[in-house]
Amino acid sequence: MKRRIGEPKVPTGLQYEFFQLMQRHVLNQGDRSLAALSKGSGWSRQTWHKALRGPELPNRDLVKALVEHLFPEQDGVEIRHRMVEEALAAWTAAVDERTFGSRTDRSESVPETSATKPLVTAEAPERRGQPVDRSLDSRDFEENLFRWNPAKERANLPEEIRFFRLLYEYYLSAGQPTVRWVAARMPEESPVTRSTLSDWLNGRSLPSSYERLQKVLEVMRQKQPVSDSELEADVSEQQKIQTALNDAWHARPR
């Protein structure tokens, strides 16, 4: 009889949900034993056990590799991509909880982005007695936006600020489509909620992968397409955003 992996060794919450998801993937993909998983993948039984039960969270690259092993390409490229995206999104939420605490006492209300209302995320500085000028122009943008993230209860890192700034500037150049407009046009294989889009644009959270963000950029650009002569510059801007996202993830505290 196969020995069960056991309950995740973390409190109930986003970390627990991540480990449950990983165990569910194993169950749905043949419910192989740790020994069988180790033999077929090359990773040790201990590596698999920790990644499925905790208490320490595995790193992002390992999560991606383990899920890709559980869902080989021959089972369907789209399914594999969706499962990896789901696991990385759960991992990102778990890391956020591990680093900054539970979200139960955080505000759940997320204002929807509109094409006429600029995005400002400075509620926390106001509570700290630092009034914020709501009429920011482009010259003040870099100095005033994304400096404080109330969800994470810390100032954004310089690498995060650069990513959020580049993403916001791209959003402006694309005609400031509303998050409702973008979410409604996302492909079925890469859905993104309005609250997620708002968090990205407001500097509250980083995308878990560039692939989904790239789809968002492509949809944004449908609002205000570039000409053939501008296409090369547009591709270059997207590449800058990709590099900035990688730098932001590497800079985050582990």
N, C-alpha and C positions, 0 to 999 in steps of 0.2 A: 504493500500500500504506500502511495506517495505521501511523504511527509508535508504537511501544510506549511506555508511560509510564516503565517501568523499575522496578527494585527500590527499595523505600523506603530513604531515605538516613538510616537510623537502625540501631543495633545490634539483633540479634535479641532479642525480648522483647515486652512488651505494646504499646509504641509501634509496633513493626514489625507486630504483629498488627492494630492499628487501621488503619494505612495499607493493609495487605493486604485488610482487609475493605472499605474504601472502593473500592479498585480492583476487587474482586470484584463489588461492586454495579454499577459502571460496565459491567463485562464482561457481567453477567447482564441488564442493561437495554439491550442493543443494541450494546455496545462502541463507543460513539460517540467520535470524536476530540475532542481538547481544543477545537479550533475549533468543532466542532458543539455541544459542551456550552456553550461560551461564547456562541455565537449564540442558543441556545435558552433560556438562563437569565438572561443579562445580566451574569453575573460574568466577569471576564477569564480568559483562558487561564492566566495566571500564578496566579490565585487557585485555579483547579481543580488545576493542577499541584502547587502546594504542599500543598493539602488531600489529594491522592492519594499524594504521595511524601515530603513533609516537606522538610527535617528538622524545621522548627518545627511544632508542633501548631496547628491552626486553633482558633478559639474555639468554644465550645459552640453558640452561636446559628447560626454558619455551618455547622457540621456538620449541625444539624437542618434548615436550609434546603436544603442541597445534597442530602441524602438525600430530602427531600420532593420536590425537583425530579426526582430519579431515579425516584421511585415516586409518580406523580401519583394523585390520588384516584380517577380513573376506572378505575385498575387494581385498585382494592379498598382501602377505607378500613382494614380490619383488617391487610392486608398492609403498607400504608404505615406504620401505627402500629407494627407489630412491627419493621419494618426501622429505623425511627427509634430505637426503644427499644434495639435491638441495637447500633446505631452509637453511641448516647450512652453505653451501658454500656461499650463498648470504649474510647471516648474518656475516660471517667472513670478507667478502669484505666490508660490511657496517661498521663494527667496525673499520677496518683498516682505512677507509676514515674518520670516526668520530675522530679517535685518531691522525692520522698523516696527514690528509688533502687529497685533491683530487689528483688523479694520473695523471691528464691531463698534468702536466708539468714533469712527470717522464719519464724516458726512457722506450720505449715499446720493444726495442730489447733485446732478451734473448738469449745468446749464448747456443748452444746445447752442452750438456755434451758428451764427447767422452771417449773411453776407454783408450786413450793414453795421454790425456791432463788433468792434475790435476785441480780440481775445486778450484778457488781462488776468493774470493769476497772482494777485498780490494781497489776498485777503489777510494772510498771516502778518505781514508787516504792518498793516493798518491796526490790527489788534495789539501789536507791540508798540503802538504810538508812533508809527512811521507813516504819515499820510502819503498816499500815492496819487500822482497826477493822472487822472483818467483820460486826458486828452493828449496821449503820447503821440508824437510824430515819428517818422522813420529814423530820425537822428537819435532819438532817445531810446529806440527799441532795444538795442543790445544791452544798454545799461540798466533798464528797468524791468524787462520781461524775463521770467524764468529764474530769477535770483532766489526765490524762496518757494519751496514746494510744501504746502501744508499737509498733503497726504503722506509725504515721507518725513515730515517734521525736521527737515534739514535743508540747507541751501543746495541747489543743484551744483554738481561738479562742473568745472570749466568745459570738460569734454561733452557733458550732457547739454550744457548751454549752447555749445556750438551746433550740436545736432538739432536741438529744438529750434534754434534760430534759422538754420538752413531749411528745415522743414516748413517753418512758418513763412519764410520768404518765398519758397516754392508755391505754397498755398496762395499767397498774395498774387504771384505772377500768373497763377492758373485762374484768377478771377474770383477768389474767395467763395467757392461753392459751399453751401451749407452741408453739415454732416449728414443731414437727412438725404440730401441729393446724392452725396457720395455713396452712402450705405446702400441706397436703393439700386445703385448701378454696379455694385460689386458682383463679380462672377460667383456662381453657386459654390465652386470649389474653394473660394477664398473669401468667405463672408466676414464682415467686420461690423460690429455694432456701433451705434451712434455714440454711446458713452465711451467706447474705446477710442474712436476717432477724436472725440473731444479731449480725452486725456492726453493723447499724443500731441495735439495742437496746442494744448495749454501747458505742456511741460510737466504733466503729472506722472507719466509712465513711458517707458521705452518700448517700442515694438519688440516682440520676442524673436522675430526673424525678418530679414530684409525682403524675402520673397513676397510676403503679404503686404509689406509697406510699398513695394514697387507696384503692386496691383493698385494700391490706393493712389499713388502718384499718377499712374496711367489714367485712372478714372477722373481724377482731378483735372487732368489736362484736357479731357473731353469738354470741359466747360469753356475753355478758351484755348483752342488748339494752336500749335505753333506752325509757322510756315516751313516749307522745305529748307529755306536758308537758315532758319532758327533751330532746326532739328538737332544739329550737332551740339549746339550750346545747351539744349535741353537735356540731351544724353549726358553731357558733362556735369550738369547740375545734379542729376540723379546719382551719378557716380560719387560725387562729393558727399551727398547725403548718406550713401551706403558706407563710405569710409568713416564718416562721422559717427554713424551708428555703431560700427565695430569698435571704434575708439571709446565711445561712451560705455559700452558694455565691459570692455577690458578695464576701464578706470573705476568701475563700481566696486565698493568694498565687498569682500567675500565673507 
